[in-house]
Amino acid sequence: MGHMAGRDIRGRVVTVIGAGKPRRRPLKRRARSGGRPSKSAALQLRDRILEAATDLFLLEGYASTSIEAVAARAGISKKTFYHRFADKAALFAAVVHRIIELIRPPPDVPLLQGVELDEILRRLAGIILRAALSPQAIALHRLIVAESVRFPDLVRVVHQDPASQEAIALISDLLVRELPDARLTVEHQRFAAAQFLHMVVAVPQRRSMGQGAPMTAKELQVWIHHTVKLFLNGCSGLADAGSS
């Protein structure tokens, strides 16, 4: 406690007890800045990077897209980028997975709805085609075709994506359930499932890319009907060939 001299109302000098340096008001603590972002902020940042990368990959191609360009488009530093992705190949794999997740049907959509196997497969084929013929899927397929010679691993990235493997497993399990007497081995089931996906998608996708006129909705329905019929006949032949 300090002392300070002063004067009273008559002018006499007096000592004021308890006076001293003015007390400082406690400073308000500022919110912490820096450090690790929250989980939601980290997810938003990752999504921003992937959105920027998707635009560049699909517009410019794989070879012409640089880490610097992605970072600039996303508004981040290269250091921030490398905290989340090891390299451009890892970034592309994440972009492919993101596109597939965006075009695949919502989890509450029943994929195997129907009574007869051909009905189930026709409905499933329609869902697959809607995804495969979406603008982003067509753009991704164009990119893979254009860059596959210089970067063969790009094709592998697409086919090894978990969603692609899930589709094959889904159809394989369906064949086991609905064709118990077909005597299809596990290898036959997976082979047949992969062929079904290719049969459904290949020609409509090529025509959407300019190799012929795009199919109309009516043509796609006819295509699905004939493809499913051919597939089921082929499964019977495959089982007979495997048992001989």
N, C-alpha and C positions, 0 to 999 in steps of 0.2 A: 504494500500500500504506500503511495507517495504523498508528498506534501506540496502545496502550491500557495505562494503568497498572493494576497489580493487586498482590496480595500472595501471597508463597509460603506454604508450610505453616508457617514459623516466624514469619510476620507481617511479614516485611520487604517493603518496597515494591519491586517490580520492574517492568520495562517489557516488555511482550509485543509482539514484533515480528510484523507481519503481521496484526494484528487491526484491525478497523475496522468500518465499517457492514456489517451482515449483507447478504449477497448476495440479490438478489431472484430467485426462481425464474422462469424464462421462462414467460410466459402461453401457454396453449394457444390456437391460433388457432381462432376460431369459424368454422363453415361460413358461406359467403357467403349472405346473404339478399337478397331483392329481385331486380331485374333481369328479364331475359326468362325466361319459363318454358321448360322443355325441350319438344321437339317432341311427345312423348307427352302431357305435361301440357297443352299448348295444345290438342291434339286432344280430350282429355277435357273440357276447359273448353268448347270449342265444342259438343261433343255434349251437355253439360249444358244449355247455353243453348237448343239446338235442341229438346231434350226438353221443357224448360219451355214454350217457345214453341208446340210442337205441341199440348201439353195445353190451353193457353189458347186458341189459334186454334180448335181443334176443339170446345171446350166453350163458349167465350164469343163466338166469331165474330171476324171481322177487325176490324170497327170498334171493338168493345168491348175489344180487346186493346191495351194500351199498352206502350211500352218500359219504363216504370217497373214495371209488373206482371211483365213477363218477367224483368227484372233482379232483382226481389225474389224471385220464385219460384226463380230459378237461384242466388240467394245471391251476387250480384255487384253492383258499382257500375255506374251508367250510363256512366261513363268507360270501364270495362272492356268494356261492351257495344259502345260506338261504336268501340273499337279493332278490332272484328271485323266489324261490320255497319254499313253507311252509314245505313240507315234501316229502317223497318218493312217497306217493300216488298222490300228486299233480304233481310230476315230471312224473309219469307213464301216467297220464291223458294227459299231454302235449305231451308225446312221441306218444301215440295213435293218438292224433289229427294230429300230424306231419306226421305220416305214412299215414293216410287217405288222407291228403292233397296232399301228394306226388303221391299216386296211382290213385287219382280221375282224370277224364279227364279234360283238360284245359277248362277254362270258355268259350272259343270261339267255343267249339264243340257243335253242336246242338244235344241235347239228345232226343228230341221228333220228329225227322224228319221222315216223312212218310205220306202216304195217309190214309191207313186203320189202325184200332187199332192193329190188329195182327202184321202188319208190323212194327209199332212203337214199340210195346213190344218186338219183336224179336231183333230189333236193340238195344234197351235199355238193353236187357238181355245180348247181346254180350259185350257191354261196361262194364256192371257190372261184368261179368265173367273175362274179361281181368284184371280188378282191383283185384278181389278176388283171382285170381290164380297167381298174381305176387309174386316173392320170399319173399318180405317183408311182404305181407299180409299172406302168408302161415306160415312164421316164427312167426308172431304175434298170429295167430290162435293156433299154437302149444303151445305157451307160455300160452295162456288163458286156453286151455284144461289141461295143466300140473299143473297149479297153482290154478285153480278155486275152488278146494276143500278147500285148506288152506286160499285162499283169494277170497271169493265169490264176493267181490266188483269189482274185475277186469272185470268180465263179464258185470257188470252194466256200467262201464266206457266206454266200447266199444259201447254198445247199446244206451247210452245216449249222445254220441258224436253228435254235431250239424249236421255233414255231414250225419250220419245215419238217423237222423230225417228228414233231407231235402229230402232224397231218398224216404222215406215213404210218405211225403207230395206231392212230385212230382207225384208219381204213383196214389195217392188218387185224386189229381186234374185232372189227365188224365182220370180216370174212370168217374168222374163227367161230364167232357166235352164230352167224347165219348160214354158213356152209360147213357144218360139222362133218358131213359125209364126203367132203371133197378130197380128203386125204392130202391137203396142202401142207407141206413142211413149213417151218418157220422161214426158211430162205425163200420159198415160193410166195408166202404171204407178203413179205416185205417187197419182193420183186413186183408182185401184182399191184400192191398199193402204190409204189413209185410209178408204175406204168399207167395206172389210172389217172394220177395227177397230170402226167405228161399228155395223155390222150385228151383229157378235158381241156387243157389250157393251150397247148402248142399252136394249133392252127388259128383259133380266134385271136390269140395274142399277136401272132405274126401279121394277121390282117389288120389289126388295130394299129400296127406300126407302119402300115403303108404297103405291105406285100399283098395287095388285093384290097377290095372294098371291105370296110368293116362290116361285120355281121349285124343284121338287124335283130331285134328282140325275138322275133318269130324264128329266124334262122338259128339263133342260139338255142332255143327250145328244141328244135328238131335235132340239132347237133348233140345236145345232151342225151336225148332219147336214144339215138343210134349209138353213141359212144358207150352208154351204160349197157345196152344190149350186146354189143361186141365184146365188152369187157367181161360180162358174166359168161358168155360162151367161151371166151378165152380161158377163164379160170377153170372151167370144166376140162378143157383140153390140156391145160397145164397139169391138173391133178392126174389125168390119165397118163400123160407122158412121165410123170414122176413115179407112178406105181409100176410102170413096165420095166 
